[in-house]
């Protein structure tokens, strides 16, 4: 196992776990909430077979990374990503994010620039801005996020089971594009994540990325299902072609939020064509 140290909390080092496989041009995979880099199983297999170097890491608080009580915000997440890219001396990188991971891609390009980055992929994206405000009247009310955090505090494991159901649209897809075994595995991965990190990450979902989007100066591919129950398509992916210059949107009909698993063949087809 490989780790890079990104800071300290009191006397303990905060370490990010990563896997680094293959050769060729580097592709960095950034997972969604509340899982780990293992969620990229189907994409990593395809990318390695196509001759790319694949680096997949666990966000702080999740997977095999450290579980500090601090740093669950996108400025810190981007700093962690930058530390990893710098430690591995990666250049000409494709950044691929899913769900929460699209926040790292967007905010990295908006704040750190594209010096190391060739292009980016946003799968089931969280930008541009979810929260309902005076200048974003179609957004999601604050109470929705407050209720999520209360549900996590009350019984995190029940919350994760309910989240998984909406992540994969199990009422439609169970036994078809997602198995009970995959549901079990996803819940198991989420259950060992930091309780504090799981709670605090909900606050990051209302980050306003609108200031980052005009600064993106590399090609961006956006892929999302129009039946996404976690991050509504109308508030997220559908808006991005008008906000990121030169970006391309691929809409997967009737697809859920967890498309890296349920629609892996379509994701890999689009991903491989884009990175090539």
C-alpha positions in Angstrom: 0.0 0.0 0.0 1.1 3.5 -0.8 0.4 6.7 1.2 1.3 10.4 0.9 1.2 12.6 4.0 -0.9 15.7 3.6 -0.8 17.2 7.1 -1.2 16.4 10.8 -3.9 16.5 13.5 -2.3 16.9 16.9 0.4 14.2 17.0 -1.0 12.0 14.2 -0.1 12.3 10.5 -2.9 12.6 8.0 -2.2 10.2 5.2 -3.9 9.7 1.8 -4.0 6.1 0.5 -3.5 5.6 -3.2 -3.0 2.9 -5.8 -0.7 3.6 -8.8 -0.9 1.0 -11.6 0.1 0.7 -15.2 2.2 2.9 -17.5 1.5 5.5 -20.1 -0.3 8.9 -19.7 -1.7 9.3 -16.1 -5.3 9.3 -15.2 -6.3 10.2 -11.7 -9.6 8.9 -10.4 -11.5 10.7 -7.6 -14.3 8.8 -6.0 -17.7 9.9 -4.8 -19.3 10.0 -1.3 -19.3 7.9 0.8 -17.2 5.2 -0.8 -13.5 4.8 -1.8 -11.3 4.3 -4.8 -12.6 0.7 -5.1 -15.7 2.2 -6.7 -13.6 2.7 -9.9 -13.2 -1.1 -10.4 -14.8 -1.3 -13.8 -13.2 1.9 -15.1 -9.7 1.1 -13.9 -9.8 -2.3 -15.6 -10.7 -0.7 -18.9 -8.1 2.1 -18.6 -5.3 -0.3 -17.7 -6.2 -2.5 -20.7 -6.0 0.6 -22.9 -2.5 1.3 -21.8 -2.9 4.1 -19.3 -1.3 4.7 -15.9 -4.2 4.8 -13.4 -3.9 6.5 -10.0 -6.9 6.1 -7.7 -6.9 7.5 -4.2 -9.2 7.5 -1.1 -10.4 10.9 0.0 -9.4 11.8 3.6 -11.9 10.1 6.0 -12.7 7.3 3.5 -11.3 4.0 2.4 -7.8 3.4 3.7 -6.9 7.0 4.2 -6.6 8.6 7.6 -9.8 9.7 9.4 -9.0 13.1 10.9 -11.7 15.2 12.5 -10.7 18.2 10.3 -10.4 19.2 6.7 -13.7 18.2 5.2 -14.0 21.2 2.8 -13.0 21.6 -0.9 -10.0 23.9 -0.3 -8.5 21.1 1.8 -9.6 18.3 -0.6 -7.9 20.2 -3.4 -4.8 20.7 -1.3 -4.7 16.9 -0.7 -5.0 16.3 -4.4 -2.3 18.8 -5.2 0.0 17.1 -2.7 -0.6 13.8 -4.4 0.0 15.1 -7.9 3.2 16.9 -6.7 4.5 13.8 -4.8 4.1 11.6 -7.8 5.3 14.4 -10.2 2.4 13.8 -12.5 2.1 15.9 -15.7 -0.4 15.9 -18.6 -3.0 14.4 -16.3 -6.6 13.5 -16.9 -8.6 14.2 -13.7 -11.7 12.0 -13.5 -14.2 12.7 -10.7 -17.5 11.1 -9.8 -20.1 12.9 -7.7 -18.2 14.6 -4.8 -15.0 13.9 -6.8 -16.2 16.3 -9.5 -15.9 19.1 -6.9 -12.2 18.4 -6.6 -11.7 18.4 -10.3 -13.6 21.7 -10.7 -12.1 23.5 -7.7 -8.6 22.3 -8.5 -8.8 23.8 -12.0 -10.4 26.9 -10.7 -7.9 27.6 -8.0 -4.7 25.8 -9.0 -4.9 26.0 -12.7 -4.2 23.5 -15.5 -0.4 23.4 -15.4 -0.4 19.7 -14.7 -3.8 18.8 -16.3 -4.6 17.8 -19.9 -8.3 17.5 -19.5 -11.1 16.5 -17.0 -14.1 14.3 -16.7 -17.1 15.1 -14.5 -19.4 12.1 -13.9 -22.7 12.7 -12.0 -21.4 16.2 -11.2 -22.0 18.3 -8.1 -21.3 21.7 -9.7 -22.4 24.4 -10.3 -24.3 25.1 -7.1 -26.9 23.1 -5.3 -28.2 25.4 -2.5 -31.3 27.4 -2.9 -30.5 31.1 -2.5 -31.8 34.4 -3.8 -29.6 34.1 -6.9 -30.2 30.4 -7.2 -34.0 30.1 -6.7 -34.3 26.6 -8.2 -31.7 25.1 -5.8 -32.2 22.7 -2.9 -33.4 24.2 0.4 -30.9 24.2 3.3 -33.3 22.1 5.4 -32.7 19.1 3.1 -29.0 19.1 3.9 -29.7 19.8 7.6 -32.0 16.8 7.7 -29.4 14.6 6.1 -26.9 15.5 8.8 -29.4 14.8 11.5 -30.2 11.4 9.9 -26.4 10.6 9.9 -26.1 11.5 13.6 -29.2 9.5 14.5 -28.3 6.3 12.7 -25.5 6.6 10.2 -25.8 3.0 9.0 -29.5 3.3 8.2 -28.8 6.6 6.4 -26.2 4.8 4.3 -28.6 2.0 3.4 -31.2 4.6 2.2 -28.5 6.6 0.4 -27.4 3.4 -1.4 -31.0 2.8 -2.6 -31.1 6.2 -4.2 -27.5 6.0 -5.5 -28.4 3.0 -7.6 -32.2 3.5 -8.0 -32.6 0.0 -6.7 -36.4 -0.1 -7.2 -35.7 0.0 -10.9 -32.2 -1.5 -11.3 -31.8 -4.2 -8.6 -31.1 -7.5 -10.2 -30.4 -5.8 -13.5 -27.6 -3.3 -13.6 -26.8 -3.7 -9.9 -26.8 -6.8 -7.7 -27.6 -7.3 -4.1 -24.0 -8.2 -3.6 -22.8 -4.9 -5.0 -25.2 -3.1 -2.7 -23.8 -5.0 0.2 -20.2 -4.2 -0.8 -21.0 -0.5 -1.2 -22.6 -0.4 2.2 -19.7 -2.2 3.8 -17.2 0.4 2.2 -19.3 3.3 3.4 -19.8 1.9 6.9 -16.1 1.9 7.7 -15.7 5.6 6.7 -15.2 8.3 9.3 -18.5 9.1 11.0 -17.3 12.7 11.4 -16.2 12.8 7.8 -19.5 11.3 6.6 -21.4 14.0 8.5 -19.2 16.9 7.6 -19.1 16.1 3.9 -22.7 17.0 3.6 -21.8 20.6 4.2 -19.4 20.6 1.3 -22.3 19.7 -1.1 -23.5 23.2 -1.0 -20.1 24.7 -2.1 -20.6 27.3 -4.8 -18.5 26.3 -7.8 -19.8 29.0 -10.1 -16.6 31.1 -9.7 -14.4 28.1 -10.7 -16.2 27.2 -13.9 -15.2 30.2 -16.1 -11.5 29.6 -15.2 -11.4 26.1 -16.6 -9.3 26.2 -19.7 -9.0 22.5 -20.6 -11.5 20.2 -22.4 -14.1 18.8 -20.1 -16.4 15.8 -20.6 -19.6 15.7 -18.5 -21.6 12.4 -18.1 -24.7 12.1 -16.1 -27.9 10.0 -15.9 -31.2 11.9 -16.3 -32.7 9.8 -13.5 -30.1 10.9 -11.0 -31.7 11.0 -7.5 -28.7 12.2 -5.6 -27.6 15.2 -7.7 -30.6 16.3 -9.8 -29.7 16.4 -13.5 -31.6 19.7 -14.1 -29.5 21.5 -11.4 -26.1 20.0 -12.3 -24.9 18.3 -15.5 -27.5 19.9 -17.7 -26.3 23.4 -16.8 -22.6 22.8 -17.3 -22.2 23.2 -21.1 -23.3 26.8 -20.7 -20.9 27.4 -17.9 -17.7 25.6 -18.9 -16.4 26.8 -22.3 -16.0 24.0 -24.8 -17.3 21.2 -22.5 -19.3 18.3 -23.8 -22.3 16.7 -22.1 -23.3 13.1 -22.5 -26.7 12.3 -21.0 -27.5 8.7 -20.2 -31.2 8.0 -20.5 -32.9 6.7 -17.3 -29.5 6.2 -15.6 -29.0 6.7 -11.8 -26.3 8.5 -9.9 -24.0 5.4 -9.6 -23.3 5.1 -13.3 -19.6 4.1 -12.9 -21.1 0.7 -11.9 -24.6 0.5 -13.4 -23.5 2.0 -16.8 -19.9 1.1 -16.9 -19.8 0.1 -20.5 -21.2 3.4 -21.6 -18.9 5.3 -19.2 -15.8 3.5 -20.5 -16.7 4.0 -24.1 -17.1 7.8 -23.6 -14.1 8.0 -21.3 -11.7 6.1 -23.5 -12.7 8.1 -26.6 -12.3 11.4 -24.7 -8.9 10.6 -23.2 -7.6 9.3 -26.5 
